[in-house]
Amino acid sequence: MVCLLRNIIQDEAKKFTEAVNQELPEGMELEFEGFFERGFFVTKKRYALIQEGKIVVKGLELVRRDWAPVARKTQEKVLRAILEDGSPKKATKIVRDVIQDIKNGDLDLEDLVINTQITRNPESYQQKAPHVMAAKKAMERGRKVVRGSIMRYVVVKGKTPISQRAEPVEDVDISDYDPVYYIENQVLPAISRIIEAIGYSPSEVMHQERQSSLDAFFN
């Protein structure tokens, strides 16, 4: 039934596109991009859609590969909860559960590892970025780090600046990581743009507010 409906909609959309293009001035053309099962739009250039399990995002910042896996995984789960299930309730529960896991230490160390490439000789860096500081620590401990190396590090507990608390993963135990850093600097930034796009703030997510109105939006 779903496939039949999709085919009907696609056929009608293509007919509409062809009809419009016949009326448009030369040089202008309306294109049919595809059939998407669900999506949400903030503006015409900021939206998220899903098509046969593939998520398409425009104008909503996605975390890069050099973020911790816990941030990337949480962001994807939140998007899928909204786009596949149409459930802001499920999305917010995912975030709260991840935050609780971080607080409780219920994570694998690999979920916390940040990977950043060293783009020049480590000795030439003037900046004190986390990956640079971690690289210098690794070198001091007898490991080879050169231009092009991927520095794998974890931010550990402490009161010093974040860059000084970046430790090579080889020297870290799961009990060492800083839960506050991973909540405030990884998970919440990863989901805040998406959550805000459908009317939530990170604080509302964590405190279970405004749930009924958002569920109504997707029903």
GROMACS elastic network, one bead per residue, 0.5 to 0.9 nm:
[ bonds ]
;  ai    aj funct       b0    kb
    1     4     6  0.50813   500
    1     5     6  0.61726   500
    1     6     6  0.85699   500
    2     5     6  0.51198   500
    2     6     6  0.61069   500
    2     7     6  0.86448   500
    3     6     6  0.50004   500
    3     7     6  0.61709   500
    3     8     6  0.86344   500
    4     7     6  0.51775   500
    4     8     6  0.62645   500
    4     9     6  0.86915   500
    5     8     6  0.51084   500
    5     9     6  0.61691   500
    5    10     6  0.85511   500
    6     9     6  0.51854   500
    6    10     6  0.60820   500
    6    11     6  0.85663   500
    6    35     6  0.71351   500
    6    37     6  0.87160   500
    7    10     6  0.50944   500
    7    11     6  0.60840   500
    7    12     6  0.85815   500
    8    11     6  0.51970   500
    8    12     6  0.62189   500
    8    13     6  0.85470   500
    9    12     6  0.51563   500
    9    13     6  0.59987   500
    9    14     6  0.85768   500
    9    35     6  0.78052   500
   10    13     6  0.50119   500
   10    14     6  0.61330   500
   10    15     6  0.85961   500
   10    32     6  0.87562   500
   10    34     6  0.75551   500
   10    35     6  0.65212   500
   11    14     6  0.52364   500
   11    15     6  0.62739   500
   11    16     6  0.86459   500
   12    15     6  0.50742   500
   12    16     6  0.61194   500
   12    17     6  0.85638   500
   13    16     6  0.50257   500
   13    17     6  0.60987   500
   13    18     6  0.86331   500
   13    32     6  0.71776   500
   13    35     6  0.89618   500
   14    18     6  0.61564   500
   14    19     6  0.85649   500
   14    31     6  0.87039   500
   14    32     6  0.65557   500
   15    18     6  0.51729   500
   15    19     6  0.61848   500
   15    20     6  0.86581   500
   16    19     6  0.51173   500
   16    20     6  0.61654   500
   16    21     6  0.85857   500
   17    20     6  0.52268   500
   17    21     6  0.61179   500
   17    22     6  0.87411   500
   17    29     6  0.87085   500
   17    30     6  0.61214   500
   17    31     6  0.67304   500
   17    32     6  0.66990   500
   18    21     6  0.51802   500
   18    22     6  0.64377   500
   18    30     6  0.81348   500
   18    31     6  0.89255   500
   19    22     6  0.53993   500
   19    23     6  0.70217   500
   20    23     6  0.53624   500
   20    24     6  0.64119   500
   20    29     6  0.83851   500
   20    30     6  0.72167   500
   21    24     6  0.50819   500
   21    25     6  0.82267   500
   21    28     6  0.76848   500
   21    29     6  0.56963   500
   21    30     6  0.60996   500
   21    31     6  0.88067   500
   22    25     6  0.83371   500
   22    29     6  0.89560   500
   24    27     6  0.82342   500
   24    28     6  0.60955   500
   24    29     6  0.68931   500
   24    30     6  0.84727   500
   25    28     6  0.58225   500
   25    29     6  0.83310   500
   26    29     6  0.80806   500
   32    35     6  0.86118   500
   34    51     6  0.81014   500
   35    50     6  0.89008   500
   35    51     6  0.67441   500
   36    39     6  0.72184   500
   36    49     6  0.62924   500
   36    50     6  0.55208   500
   36    52     6  0.77176   500
   37    49     6  0.76067   500
   37    50     6  0.60030   500
   37    51     6  0.58606   500
   37    52     6  0.75828   500
   37    83     6  0.81218   500
   37    84     6  0.80832   500
   38    48     6  0.85767   500
   38    49     6  0.58792   500
   38    50     6  0.58203   500
   38    51     6  0.77767   500
   38    82     6  0.87432   500
   38    83     6  0.56606   500
   38    84     6  0.71757   500
   38    86     6  0.78364   500
   39    47     6  0.72139   500
   39    48     6  0.54298   500
   39    50     6  0.63797   500
   39    82     6  0.83239   500
   39    83     6  0.59874   500
   39    86     6  0.89022   500
   40    46     6  0.88229   500
   40    47     6  0.57069   500
   40    48     6  0.56346   500
   40    49     6  0.67182   500
   40    82     6  0.87374   500
   40    83     6  0.79639   500
   40   197     6  0.82209   500
   40   198     6  0.75793   500
   41    44     6  0.67056   500
   41    45     6  0.81372   500
   41    46     6  0.61504   500
   41    48     6  0.67054   500
   41    49     6  0.86179   500
   41   197     6  0.78658   500
   41   198     6  0.84780   500
   42    45     6  0.77885   500
   42    46     6  0.53916   500
   42    47     6  0.58294   500
   42    48     6  0.89026   500
   42   197     6  0.59389   500
   42   198     6  0.76741   500
   43    46     6  0.50260   500
   43    47     6  0.68486   500
   43    59     6  0.89530   500
   44    47     6  0.70958   500
   45    58     6  0.63720   500
   45    59     6  0.59261   500
   46    57     6  0.77539   500
   46    58     6  0.52541   500
   46    60     6  0.59632   500
   46   197     6  0.86901   500
   47    56     6  0.83169   500
   47    57     6  0.59545   500
   47    58     6  0.53518   500
   47    59     6  0.64677   500
   47    60     6  0.67772   500
   47   197     6  0.84227   500
   48    55     6  0.71138   500
   48    56     6  0.56971   500
   48    58     6  0.63258   500
   48    59     6  0.85241   500
   48    60     6  0.76662   500
   48    79     6  0.82061   500
   48    83     6  0.79044   500
   48   194     6  0.87646   500
   49    54     6  0.83131   500
   49    55     6  0.57665   500
   49    56     6  0.51036   500
   49    57     6  0.64001   500
   49    58     6  0.88051   500
   49    83     6  0.68074   500
   50    53     6  0.61220   500
   50    54     6  0.54787   500
   50    56     6  0.59969   500
   50    57     6  0.86557   500
   50    80     6  0.83991   500
   50    83     6  0.61592   500
   50    84     6  0.72746   500
   51    54     6  0.51816   500
   51    55     6  0.65071   500
   51    56     6  0.77665   500
   52    55     6  0.84569   500
   53    80     6  0.86212   500
   53    84     6  0.77459   500
   55    76     6  0.89457   500
   55    79     6  0.80139   500
   55    80     6  0.79456   500
   55    83     6  0.81540   500
   57    60     6  0.63807   500
   57    61     6  0.83428   500
   57    62     6  0.82052   500
   58    61     6  0.80045   500
   60   193     6  0.64162   500
   60   194     6  0.67223   500
   60   197     6  0.84363   500
   61    64     6  0.89795   500
   61   190     6  0.81352   500
   61   193     6  0.68938   500
   61   194     6  0.81640   500
   62    72     6  0.81999   500
   62    75     6  0.78334   500
   62   190     6  0.69625   500
   62   191     6  0.86260   500
   62   193     6  0.87823   500
   62   194     6  0.89658   500
   63    66     6  0.80263   500
   63    67     6  0.64463   500
   63    71     6  0.74266   500
   63    72     6  0.61378   500
   63    75     6  0.78783   500
   63   186     6  0.89966   500
   63   189     6  0.85998   500
   63   190     6  0.59716   500
   64    67     6  0.57618   500
   64    72     6  0.78438   500
   65    68     6  0.78223   500
   65    69     6  0.81857   500
   65    72     6  0.78507   500
   65   114     6  0.86454   500
   65   115     6  0.76369   500
   65   116     6  0.86045   500
   66    69     6  0.86528   500
   66   114     6  0.58598   500
   66   115     6  0.50008   500
   66   116     6  0.54855   500
   66   117     6  0.84577   500
   67    70     6  0.82936   500
   67    71     6  0.66511   500
   67    72     6  0.69659   500
   67   112     6  0.88207   500
   67   113     6  0.81749   500
   67   114     6  0.55280   500
   67   115     6  0.70311   500
   67   116     6  0.84433   500
   67   186     6  0.71888   500
   68    71     6  0.55470   500
   68    72     6  0.67396   500
   68    73     6  0.88669   500
   68   110     6  0.84141   500
   68   111     6  0.62855   500
   68   112     6  0.51984   500
   68   113     6  0.54471   500
   68   115     6  0.74851   500
   68   154     6  0.87970   500
   68   182     6  0.83727   500
   68   186     6  0.69983   500
   68   187     6  0.87918   500
   69    72     6  0.50330   500
   69    73     6  0.58639   500
   69    74     6  0.82872   500
   69   110     6  0.74858   500
   69   112     6  0.63093   500
   69   113     6  0.70981   500
   69   114     6  0.76246   500
   70    73     6  0.53016   500
   70    74     6  0.60277   500
   70    75     6  0.85531   500
   70    98     6  0.81960   500
   70   107     6  0.86698   500
   70   110     6  0.87808   500
   70   111     6  0.50399   500
   70   112     6  0.62566   500
   70   113     6  0.87975   500
   70   182     6  0.83678   500
   70   186     6  0.77903   500
   70   187     6  0.69847   500
   71    74     6  0.52494   500
   71    75     6  0.61560   500
   71    76     6  0.87289   500
   71   111     6  0.84615   500
   71   112     6  0.86462   500
   71   182     6  0.81966   500
   71   183     6  0.88422   500
   71   186     6  0.54262   500
   71   188     6  0.80605   500
   71   189     6  0.83526   500
   71   190     6  0.58497   500
   71   191     6  0.81542   500
   72    75     6  0.52088   500
   72    76     6  0.63059   500
   72    77     6  0.86958   500
   72   186     6  0.87485   500
   72   187     6  0.80915   500
   72   190     6  0.71370   500
   73    76     6  0.52581   500
   73    77     6  0.61780   500
   73    78     6  0.86163   500
   73   111     6  0.88909   500
   74    77     6  0.51391   500
   74    78     6  0.61197   500
   74    79     6  0.86274   500
   74    94     6  0.73266   500
   74    95     6  0.68673   500
   74    98     6  0.73895   500
   74   187     6  0.69682   500
   74   190     6  0.77264   500
   74   191     6  0.75356   500
   75    78     6  0.51759   500
   75    79     6  0.62514   500
   75    80     6  0.86808   500
   75    95     6  0.87303   500
   75   187     6  0.77747   500
   75   190     6  0.58456   500
   75   191     6  0.54739   500
   75   194     6  0.83459   500
   76    79     6  0.51179   500
   76    80     6  0.61645   500
   76    81     6  0.85820   500
   76   191     6  0.89809   500
   77    80     6  0.51140   500
   77    81     6  0.60783   500
   77    82     6  0.86604   500
   77    91     6  0.73183   500
   77    94     6  0.73208   500
   77    95     6  0.89177   500
   78    81     6  0.51227   500
   78    82     6  0.63556   500
   78    83     6  0.86076   500
   78    88     6  0.83016   500
   78    90     6  0.79002   500
   78    92     6  0.75101   500
   78    94     6  0.67866   500
   78    95     6  0.74995   500
   78   191     6  0.73822   500
   78   194     6  0.82577   500
   78   195     6  0.84901   500
   79    82     6  0.52490   500
   79    83     6  0.59508   500
   79    84     6  0.80222   500
   79    91     6  0.75186   500
   79   191     6  0.87365   500
   79   194     6  0.75879   500
   80    83     6  0.50140   500
   80    84     6  0.51198   500
   80    85     6  0.69833   500
   80    86     6  0.84270   500
   80    91     6  0.81222   500
   81    84     6  0.56769   500
   81    85     6  0.51191   500
   81    86     6  0.63207   500
   81    87     6  0.56433   500
   81    88     6  0.69101   500
   81    89     6  0.84632   500
   81    90     6  0.59730   500
   81    91     6  0.52284   500
   81    92     6  0.89905   500
   81    94     6  0.86003   500
   82    85     6  0.57370   500
   82    87     6  0.50436   500
   82    88     6  0.56640   500
   82    89     6  0.86963   500
   82    90     6  0.78034   500
   82    91     6  0.63880   500
   82   218     6  0.86175   500
   83    86     6  0.53921   500
   83    87     6  0.78342   500
   84    87     6  0.81510   500
   85    88     6  0.86280   500
   85    90     6  0.82593   500
   86    89     6  0.88955   500
   86    90     6  0.86910   500
   86   215     6  0.80603   500
   86   218     6  0.57076   500
   86   219     6  0.77400   500
   87    90     6  0.52820   500
   87    91     6  0.64146   500
   87    92     6  0.88138   500
   87   214     6  0.84952   500
   87   215     6  0.65430   500
   87   218     6  0.71243   500
   87   219     6  0.89757   500
   88    92     6  0.61045   500
   88    93     6  0.84794   500
   88   195     6  0.85357   500
   88   198     6  0.84784   500
   88   211     6  0.74934   500
   88   214     6  0.64843   500
   88   215     6  0.62371   500
   88   218     6  0.81561   500
   89    92     6  0.53785   500
   89    93     6  0.62373   500
   89    94     6  0.87103   500
   89   208     6  0.86088   500
   89   211     6  0.65280   500
   89   212     6  0.86458   500
   89   214     6  0.81420   500
   89   215     6  0.69852   500
   90    93     6  0.50633   500
   90    94     6  0.62017   500
   90    95     6  0.88455   500
   91    94     6  0.51843   500
   91    95     6  0.65961   500
   91    96     6  0.89042   500
   91   195     6  0.86349   500
   91   205     6  0.88193   500
   92    95     6  0.51523   500
   92    96     6  0.62746   500
   92    97     6  0.85837   500
   92   195     6  0.84654   500
   92   204     6  0.89760   500
   92   205     6  0.54239   500
   92   206     6  0.74062   500
   92   208     6  0.75880   500
   93    96     6  0.50786   500
   93    97     6  0.59833   500
   93    98     6  0.85060   500
   93   205     6  0.80772   500
   93   206     6  0.85294   500
   93   208     6  0.85341   500
   94    97     6  0.51792   500
   94    98     6  0.61807   500
   94    99     6  0.86404   500
   95    98     6  0.51964   500
   95    99     6  0.61932   500
   95   100     6  0.86086   500
   95   187     6  0.79731   500
   95   188     6  0.83097   500
   95   191     6  0.82161   500
   95   205     6  0.75573   500
   95   206     6  0.76264   500
   96    99     6  0.51307   500
   96   100     6  0.61680   500
   96   101     6  0.86251   500
   96   205     6  0.74519   500
   96   206     6  0.59142   500
   96   207     6  0.87765   500
   97   100     6  0.50668   500
   97   101     6  0.61478   500
   97   102     6  0.86606   500
   98   102     6  0.62070   500
   98   103     6  0.86455   500
   98   183     6  0.88039   500
   98   187     6  0.83015   500
   99   102     6  0.51011   500
   99   103     6  0.62640   500
   99   104     6  0.86294   500
   99   179     6  0.86343   500
   99   182     6  0.87419   500
   99   183     6  0.63186   500
   99   187     6  0.78367   500
   99   206     6  0.88303   500
  100   103     6  0.50416   500
  100   104     6  0.60815   500
  100   105     6  0.84697   500
  100   106     6  0.83460   500
  101   104     6  0.50400   500
  101   105     6  0.58799   500
  101   107     6  0.65304   500
  102   105     6  0.51786   500
  102   106     6  0.62413   500
  102   107     6  0.66265   500
  102   178     6  0.89922   500
  102   179     6  0.57408   500
  102   180     6  0.85396   500
  102   182     6  0.75126   500
  102   183     6  0.73303   500
  103   106     6  0.78199   500
  103   179     6  0.57193   500
  103   180     6  0.79824   500
  103   183     6  0.85509   500
  104   107     6  0.83989   500
  104   179     6  0.86707   500
  105   108     6  0.84458   500
  105   174     6  0.75739   500
  105   175     6  0.71683   500
  105   177     6  0.87524   500
  105   179     6  0.80311   500
  107   110     6  0.82764   500
  107   111     6  0.66466   500
  107   112     6  0.80483   500
  107   174     6  0.81553   500
  108   111     6  0.54923   500
  108   112     6  0.74171   500
  108   174     6  0.73814   500
  109   112     6  0.54728   500
  109   113     6  0.67384   500
  109   154     6  0.85559   500
  109   169     6  0.84162   500
  109   172     6  0.86451   500
  109   173     6  0.76866   500
  109   174     6  0.55244   500
  109   177     6  0.87187   500
  110   113     6  0.52208   500
  110   114     6  0.87124   500
  110   169     6  0.87142   500
  111   114     6  0.85861   500
  112   153     6  0.83620   500
  112   154     6  0.62510   500
  112   155     6  0.82799   500
  112   177     6  0.80759   500
  112   182     6  0.77402   500
  113   152     6  0.60617   500
  113   153     6  0.54790   500
  113   154     6  0.52071   500
  113   155     6  0.84131   500
  113   168     6  0.89947   500
  113   169     6  0.68898   500
  114   131     6  0.84948   500
  114   151     6  0.79086   500
  114   152     6  0.55944   500
  114   153     6  0.54181   500
  114   154     6  0.62916   500
  114   155     6  0.86191   500
  114   169     6  0.89581   500
  115   131     6  0.80943   500
  115   150     6  0.61952   500
  115   151     6  0.55971   500
  115   153     6  0.67198   500
  116   131     6  0.62604   500
  116   149     6  0.84447   500
  116   150     6  0.55114   500
  116   151     6  0.52585   500
  116   152     6  0.67185   500
  116   153     6  0.84394   500
  117   131     6  0.79364   500
  117   147     6  0.81488   500
  117   148     6  0.60446   500
  117   149     6  0.57151   500
  117   151     6  0.58511   500
  117   152     6  0.87421   500
  118   121     6  0.73948   500
  118   122     6  0.70611   500
  118   131     6  0.76075   500
  118   132     6  0.73766   500
  118   135     6  0.81399   500
  118   145     6  0.82387   500
  118   146     6  0.72061   500
  118   147     6  0.54128   500
  118   148     6  0.52511   500
  118   149     6  0.53764   500
  118   150     6  0.61038   500
  118   151     6  0.66950   500
  119   122     6  0.83102   500
  119   146     6  0.86540   500
  119   147     6  0.53717   500
  119   148     6  0.55158   500
  119   149     6  0.77839   500
  120   123     6  0.83927   500
  120   124     6  0.70242   500
  120   125     6  0.75025   500
  120   146     6  0.75336   500
  120   148     6  0.71228   500
  121   124     6  0.55619   500
  121   125     6  0.73034   500
  121   145     6  0.82924   500
  121   146     6  0.57509   500
  121   148     6  0.84771   500
  122   125     6  0.57176   500
  122   132     6  0.68075   500
  122   135     6  0.70041   500
  122   136     6  0.69398   500
  122   145     6  0.72941   500
  122   146     6  0.66101   500
  122   147     6  0.69458   500
  123   126     6  0.82555   500
  123   136     6  0.79588   500
  125   128     6  0.77464   500
  125   132     6  0.72931   500
  127   132     6  0.76323   500
  127   133     6  0.89012   500
  128   131     6  0.82557   500
  128   132     6  0.61846   500
  128   133     6  0.60468   500
  128   163     6  0.63436   500
  128   164     6  0.80093   500
  129   132     6  0.52632   500
  129   133     6  0.62844   500
  129   134     6  0.86620   500
  129   162     6  0.86900   500
  129   163     6  0.55165   500
  129   164     6  0.85260   500
  129   166     6  0.89795   500
  130   133     6  0.52251   500
  130   134     6  0.61164   500
  130   135     6  0.85470   500
  130   153     6  0.82447   500
  130   155     6  0.83117   500
  130   162     6  0.68428   500
  130   164     6  0.67645   500
  130   165     6  0.75790   500
  130   166     6  0.53373   500
  130   167     6  0.84185   500
  131   134     6  0.50315   500
  131   135     6  0.60403   500
  131   136     6  0.86674   500
  131   151     6  0.61136   500
  131   152     6  0.77087   500
  131   153     6  0.69751   500
  131   163     6  0.76168   500
  131   166     6  0.69552   500
  131   167     6  0.86036   500
  131   168     6  0.87449   500
  132   135     6  0.50185   500
  132   136     6  0.62827   500
  132   137     6  0.86800   500
  132   151     6  0.81707   500
  132   163     6  0.82255   500
  132   166     6  0.88502   500
  133   136     6  0.51631   500
  133   137     6  0.62808   500
  133   138     6  0.86831   500
  133   163     6  0.63773   500
  133   164     6  0.64469   500
  133   165     6  0.84522   500
  133   166     6  0.66881   500
  133   167     6  0.79808   500
  134   137     6  0.51017   500
  134   138     6  0.62328   500
  134   139     6  0.87301   500
  134   151     6  0.72850   500
  134   152     6  0.81097   500
  134   153     6  0.64815   500
  134   154     6  0.87468   500
  134   163     6  0.80692   500
  134   164     6  0.79774   500
  134   165     6  0.82822   500
  134   166     6  0.53751   500
  134   167     6  0.51571   500
  134   168     6  0.55110   500
  135   138     6  0.50639   500
  135   139     6  0.62797   500
  135   140     6  0.86666   500
  135   143     6  0.89491   500
  135   145     6  0.65535   500
  135   151     6  0.63379   500
  135   152     6  0.86679   500
  135   153     6  0.86718   500
  135   167     6  0.84910   500
  135   168     6  0.73103   500
  136   139     6  0.50768   500
  136   140     6  0.61646   500
  136   141     6  0.86436   500
  136   145     6  0.81973   500
  137   140     6  0.50497   500
  137   141     6  0.62927   500
  137   142     6  0.88763   500
  137   143     6  0.88372   500
  137   167     6  0.73746   500
  137   168     6  0.73910   500
  138   141     6  0.51058   500
  138   142     6  0.65578   500
  138   143     6  0.53980   500
  138   144     6  0.75023   500
  138   145     6  0.74170   500
  138   167     6  0.82569   500
  138   168     6  0.63727   500
  138   170     6  0.88910   500
  138   171     6  0.88721   500
  139   142     6  0.51512   500
  139   144     6  0.59209   500
  139   145     6  0.63628   500
  140   143     6  0.73159   500
  145   148     6  0.84621   500
  145   149     6  0.60577   500
  145   150     6  0.84942   500
  145   151     6  0.81280   500
  146   149     6  0.55692   500
  147   150     6  0.88404   500
  151   168     6  0.74352   500
  151   169     6  0.89048   500
  152   167     6  0.84042   500
  152   168     6  0.59098   500
  152   169     6  0.58683   500
  152   170     6  0.85016   500
  153   166     6  0.59899   500
  153   167     6  0.52207   500
  153   170     6  0.82200   500
  153   171     6  0.89928   500
  153   172     6  0.85380   500
  154   165     6  0.80551   500
  154   166     6  0.55578   500
  154   167     6  0.53985   500
  154   168     6  0.64467   500
  154   169     6  0.58072   500
  154   172     6  0.72777   500
  154   176     6  0.87811   500
  154   177     6  0.66917   500
  154   178     6  0.86500   500
  155   162     6  0.69093   500
  155   163     6  0.80855   500
  155   164     6  0.86244   500
  155   165     6  0.53572   500
  155   167     6  0.62223   500
  155   168     6  0.89355   500
  155   176     6  0.83387   500
  155   177     6  0.57931   500
  155   178     6  0.61278   500
  155   181     6  0.73639   500
  155   182     6  0.81762   500
  156   162     6  0.84016   500
  156   165     6  0.54315   500
  156   166     6  0.64900   500
  156   167     6  0.69636   500
  156   172     6  0.80347   500
  156   175     6  0.88303   500
  156   176     6  0.53166   500
  156   179     6  0.84218   500
  156   181     6  0.84877   500
  157   160     6  0.88524   500
  157   165     6  0.70838   500
  157   176     6  0.61819   500
  157   177     6  0.56221   500
  157   179     6  0.78455   500
  157   180     6  0.86361   500
  157   181     6  0.85382   500
  158   161     6  0.82646   500
  158   162     6  0.85336   500
  158   165     6  0.68854   500
  158   178     6  0.76333   500
  159   162     6  0.84575   500
  159   165     6  0.85898   500
  160   163     6  0.82263   500
  160   164     6  0.63387   500
  160   165     6  0.67911   500
  161   164     6  0.55215   500
  161   165     6  0.66849   500
  162   165     6  0.50792   500
  162   166     6  0.65834   500
  162   181     6  0.82777   500
  163   166     6  0.55022   500
  164   167     6  0.80861   500
  166   169     6  0.89749   500
  167   170     6  0.82138   500
  167   171     6  0.66867   500
  167   172     6  0.67989   500
  168   171     6  0.56113   500
  168   172     6  0.68750   500
  169   172     6  0.51780   500
  169   173     6  0.81145   500
  170   173     6  0.84164   500
  172   175     6  0.81659   500
  172   176     6  0.63437   500
  172   177     6  0.78445   500
  173   176     6  0.54201   500
  173   177     6  0.76498   500
  174   177     6  0.62771   500
  175   178     6  0.86787   500
  177   181     6  0.85249   500
  177   182     6  0.84516   500
  178   181     6  0.55084   500
  178   182     6  0.66693   500
  178   183     6  0.89473   500
  179   182     6  0.52226   500
  179   183     6  0.61707   500
  179   184     6  0.85439   500
  180   183     6  0.52165   500
  180   184     6  0.59225   500
  180   185     6  0.79424   500
  181   184     6  0.53368   500
  181   185     6  0.52974   500
  181   186     6  0.70869   500
  182   185     6  0.54957   500
  182   187     6  0.62813   500
  182   188     6  0.84750   500
  183   186     6  0.57562   500
  183   187     6  0.50970   500
  183   188     6  0.59923   500
  183   189     6  0.85887   500
  184   187     6  0.65262   500
  184   188     6  0.55840   500
  184   189     6  0.70692   500
  185   188     6  0.66477   500
  185   189     6  0.61863   500
  185   190     6  0.84823   500
  186   189     6  0.57211   500
  186   190     6  0.61379   500
  187   190     6  0.51395   500
  187   191     6  0.65245   500
  187   192     6  0.85431   500
  188   191     6  0.54220   500
  188   192     6  0.57004   500
  188   202     6  0.67641   500
  189   192     6  0.52578   500
  189   193     6  0.74086   500
  189   202     6  0.88687   500
  190   193     6  0.73343   500
  190   194     6  0.81593   500
  191   194     6  0.54200   500
  191   195     6  0.60227   500
  191   196     6  0.84416   500
  191   202     6  0.80471   500
  192   195     6  0.51443   500
  192   196     6  0.58359   500
  192   197     6  0.83454   500
  192   200     6  0.83111   500
  192   201     6  0.68579   500
  192   202     6  0.59164   500
  193   196     6  0.52099   500
  193   197     6  0.60729   500
  193   201     6  0.88260   500
  194   197     6  0.50972   500
  194   198     6  0.69866   500
  194   200     6  0.87456   500
  195   198     6  0.55896   500
  195   199     6  0.66146   500
  195   200     6  0.52299   500
  195   201     6  0.64988   500
  195   202     6  0.72391   500
  195   205     6  0.80507   500
  196   201     6  0.53588   500
  196   202     6  0.76870   500
  197   200     6  0.72914   500
  198   214     6  0.74640   500
  198   217     6  0.88502   500
  199   210     6  0.86874   500
  199   214     6  0.74177   500
  200   203     6  0.81350   500
  200   204     6  0.60306   500
  200   205     6  0.66076   500
  200   209     6  0.84618   500
  200   210     6  0.76231   500
  200   211     6  0.89880   500
  200   214     6  0.84588   500
  201   204     6  0.51785   500
  201   205     6  0.63981   500
  201   206     6  0.88690   500
  202   205     6  0.50486   500
  202   206     6  0.63654   500
  202   207     6  0.87160   500
  203   206     6  0.51731   500
  203   207     6  0.61668   500
  203   208     6  0.84909   500
  203   209     6  0.85178   500
  204   207     6  0.50901   500
  204   208     6  0.57574   500
  204   210     6  0.71626   500
  204   211     6  0.88614   500
  205   208     6  0.53551   500
  205   209     6  0.66785   500
  205   210     6  0.86643   500
  205   211     6  0.87556   500
  206   209     6  0.80890   500
  208   211     6  0.65350   500
  209   212     6  0.84254   500
  210   213     6  0.58219   500
  210   214     6  0.66969   500
  210   215     6  0.89835   500
  211   214     6  0.54485   500
  211   215     6  0.62555   500
  211   216     6  0.87030   500
  212   215     6  0.51886   500
  212   216     6  0.62152   500
  212   217     6  0.87511   500
  213   216     6  0.51349   500
  213   217     6  0.64115   500
  214   218     6  0.68055   500
  214   219     6  0.89460   500
  215   218     6  0.54144   500
  215   219     6  0.63891   500
  216   219     6  0.50864   500
